[in-house]
Amino acid sequence: MRFYSTHVIVMTIEPVFKVVYVSGDISYPKDSLRVPIVRYRYIQDSFFFPVGLILESADSLIVGGHVNDHSSVLFRLQGISAMMNEVIQYSQEHKLKEGPKLLMLQNYTRQSVERTSGYKFYDF
């Protein structure tokens, strides 16, 4: 089983490296994912794979990527300014003295996928 999701992650690097925000899964218009699946023997569900990011304005990002390894697409994410203002305010109010624990982001992502998909990861 494969599980694809896209998130906005905001980090600071000074005075310490911190992940200060991870968005929920970004959803895309269903009709934009209706393109042929090239490797249908291995992949059954449509997916978007982001490969580029352009800051279009203070309030919008353009995310470039491909759908199903077949078609290139651009998606516009709006509302970035309000989101960043909230992230900055929260980060300033909750000053952390140290960065995240090792594998924090990976564990967060893993737990989110398990919660969202019902799929259980096993350690080997």
SULHUKA-V512646 format. One record per residue. PSI is psi as a letter, one per 40 degrees, with the letter a starting at -180 (none if undefined). Layout:
BEGIN
PSI  PSI
END
This chain:
BEGIN
h  i  h  h  i  h  i  h  h  h  i  i  e  h  e  i  h  h  h  e  h  h  i  i  h  h  i  i  h  d  d  e  e  g  i  i  h  d  g  d  d  d  h  d  h  i  i  h  h  h  e  i  h  h  h  d  a  e  e  i  i  h  h  i  a  i  h  f  f  d  h  h  i  h  i  h  h  i  e  d  d  d  d  d  d  d  d  d  d  d  d  d  d  g  h  i  e  i  a  i  i  h  e  d  d  d  d  d  d  d  d  d  d  d  d  d  d  e  h  h  i  h  i  none
END
